Amino acid sequence: MQNKIAGRKKPGMLKNLKSKPPGGKKASVLIVDDAPATLELLERNLSSAGYKIWKASNVAEALRVMERVPVDLVITDIKMPGLSGVELARHVRENFASTAVIIITAYPSVKGAVEAVKTGADEYLAKPFTSEELLSAVARTLRHLRIRTTTHSAGKPRIISPQGLIGESKAMLRIGNFINKAALTSATVLISGESGTGKELVARAIHYKSARASAPFVPVNCGAIPEELLESELFGHLKGAFTGANETRAGFFQTADGGTIFLDEISETSLSMQVKLLRVLQDKEVCMVGATRTRKVDVRILASTNKHIPTLIKKGLFRDDLYYRINVITVELPALREREDDIFLLTRSFAGKFAEELGHPAPLFSDGALSVLRNYPWPGNVRELENVIQRLIVMTDKDVIDIPDLPSVMRFSALQSVPPNRTLAAVESEYIRFVLLSVDNNKTTAAKILGIDRKTLREKLEKTKPFLSKES
């Protein structure tokens, strides 16, 4: 193993594969092997990648180390005098929830992988392996550890605002800072972002942090109101102004007087309506349908769009003068796929909320399920994630939600992170192994997930065995 690791090491690779556990501290790795040469080799490779290393030559010594110092990851050989690496892995899983385990094995097969994971290991490495394979496995395992500890932590996730914005990513902390600054002014704000990213939540947060917090916050979905009714809804109408106007009624702008009006999806309004909105922004006056005089209103305007307004202007679908009026202070909300770390915080928050509504404890999520949630592109963003978690909590009577419980469209997103230089055979065998691990080697369930029958699965496994022995 020593020659193969040293001989296939690539310059610069170690630096790029550094990894840190939750909290950003340097990862602490305990390597356990009865062969001094192997210990020295593993220590050299891991130390050069920036990890803090502890060493032990047997299980008893390893346990003494873990009693003295916190360890993020244990890498252990299986066969050692006295207690084996299997027993060490089980002990770590039962007693150290914040420690991951990689088992080094000489049996690179699907069966070997399943058995290694059953012992409590997070991953296994088949001998012989290269330095790149070692460091990739370590980085991947520590990433999964961070996912597990973040999602299952008893502490509350960081709340950006009382309106429900949750996140600890740099992107969301930036949004929180923007909200604080925007709340100090009365300037018009344009909030852009994909559907489901939380534009109304940001608008509410700005309002309730501002000096207008005690006055009304009035949200208006411009795309949901028919064009012929929008003017009356926004500005109000007098009795008899049109057929069906049996009484005088104030519009949303009058309702929001002294407070804030939120024009959601303002890009959906017609050009004629945009002219009327421009007049309100310029003169702070509204004219009710059927009236001859305008009325002063003291309203702060917040607007949102899920479209690129400059493109609409070029197409003649949006007035440039209105755009300049609403484009005073702007912010673009990140898509959920751009704030991956927040997925686990949101998952925990939604699971706790919906489980509480049903009156039972929130289930845990397996590492595999969390990995799928992270890799899924979330076209519906936070709104889609919330709906998925609610459906899982309502429909799944399990203590642990696993990959088969997820919607089928999401399960196959697990291969999106596969490097493009892999062969088709490599990708297929890796995915077969991934599915088998996720269902505890239940071939019937695995075949159903894969969309094939058991016979076809058996045939593919026969082809996979020599491939895994060669590739692992």
C-alpha positions, 0 to 999 in steps of 0.5 A, a space after each residue: 500500500 505504501 508504494 502505491 500511495 506514494 507512487 500515484 500522488 499528484 502535486 497540488 492535490 493534497 492542498 485542494 482536498 483540505 476539509 474542516 468539520 463543523 465550527 471551522 476548526 482544523 479536523 482532528 483525525 485518529 488513525 489506528 493500525 498495528 503496522 508502524 509503516 502504515 501509520 507513518 504513511 497515513 500521518 504524512 499524507 493527512 498532515 500535509 493536507 492540514 489535518 491534526 493527527 493522532 495515532 494508535 497501534 491498537 483499539 485499546 490505545 485508540 480508546 484512551 486517546 478518544 477519552 483525552 481529546 476530541 476526535 472528528 474522524 477515526 480511520 482504522 484497519 479491520 484486522 489488528 491483534 486483540 479487538 478489531 477495527 469492526 469493534 472499534 467502529 461499533 464503539 465509536 458509533 454507540 458512544 461518540 455521536 460527533 465522530 465519523 469512522 472510515 474502515 480500511 478493508 481488503 475486501 472491495 465488494 458490494 457485500 464488503 461495503 454493506 458489512 463495513 457500514 453495518 458495523 458503524 463505519 461511515 465509509 470504507 477504503 479498499 486496499 490498495 488506495 492512492 493518496 487522492 482516494 484517501 483524501 477524497 474519502 476523508 473530505 467526503 466523510 467529514 462533510 457528511 459528519 457536518 451534515 449530520 451534526 448540523 441537521 440533528 443538533 438540538 440547538 435552534 438554527 440561526 433565525 435572520 428575522 422573526 418572519 421566518 428567514 433561517 440561515 447561517 450561510 454567507 449569502 443569508 447573513 448578507 441578506 440579514 445585513 441588508 434588511 437591517 440597513 434597508 429598514 433605516 430608510 424609507 426608500 423604495 426597495 426592489 427585491 429580486 430572486 427566483 420563486 420560492 426564495 422568500 421575497 415576501 419574508 424579506 419585505 416583511 422583515 424590512 417593514 417590521 424592523 422599520 419605524 413603520 412597524 406599528 402601521 399596516 403591511 399590505 402584500 399585493 400579488 400583482 400577477 394574481 389579480 386580473 388586469 381589469 380589477 387591479 386598478 380598483 384593488 390598488 387605488 379603490 373605487 367610488 360607488 357607481 364607478 363601474 357595474 358592480 361597484 355598489 359601494 365606495 371601497 378603499 384600495 390597498 394603497 389607502 389601507 397601507 397609509 402610514 405603513 408599507 405596501 409590497 407589490 409582489 411580482 410587479 413585473 407582471 403588471 401591464 404598461 398602462 398600470 405601470 404608468 399609474 404606479 409611476 404617478 403614485 411613486 412620483 406624487 405620493 397620490 392615488 386617484 380612486 376609480 370614478 374620482 376626479 381628485 387625487 388623495 395623498 398617501 404616506 406609503 413606503 413601496 417595496 416591490 419584487 420580481 422573479 424576472 430580469 427587468 432590464 430584459 423586459 425593458 428591451 422587449 418593451 414589456 416594462 417601462 424604464 422610468 418606473 424601473 428607475 423609480 423602484 430600483 433605488 435599493 436592490 437586493 437579489 435573494 440567492 437560490 436554495 442551491 446557492 446556499 446548500 449548507 442552509 438546506 439542513 437547517 431548514 430541513 430540521 426547522 420544517 421537520 420540527 414544526 410539522 412534527 409538533 403540529 402532529 404531536 409527535 417527535 421529529 424524525 431523523 434523516 439518514 446521511 444518504 437522505 441528507 446527501 440527496 436533499 443537498 444535491 437536489 437542485 430545488 427549482 422551487 427553492 425554500 417553498 419546495 423544500 418546505 412542501 417536501 418535508 411536510 409531506 414526509 412528516 405526514 406520510 412517513 411513520 418512521 424514526 429515521 427518514 431514508 432515501 427510499 422515502 424521498 420523492 423519486 425525482 429527488 433520489 436520482 439527483 445523487 449522481 449530479 456530483 459525479 465527476 465527468 471523467 468517470 466511465 459509464 460502467 464506473 458510474 453505474 456500479 457506484 450508483 448500484 452500491 449507493 442504492 444497496 447501502 441506502 436500503 441495507 442491502 435489500 435487493 428487492 427494494 434496491 431493484 424497485 428503486 433502480 427500476 429493474 427486476 431482481 434478475 437484472 440486478 443480480 446480473 449487474 452485481 456479477 459484472 460489478 464485483 470484478 469492476 469494484 475490485 479493480 476500481 476501489 
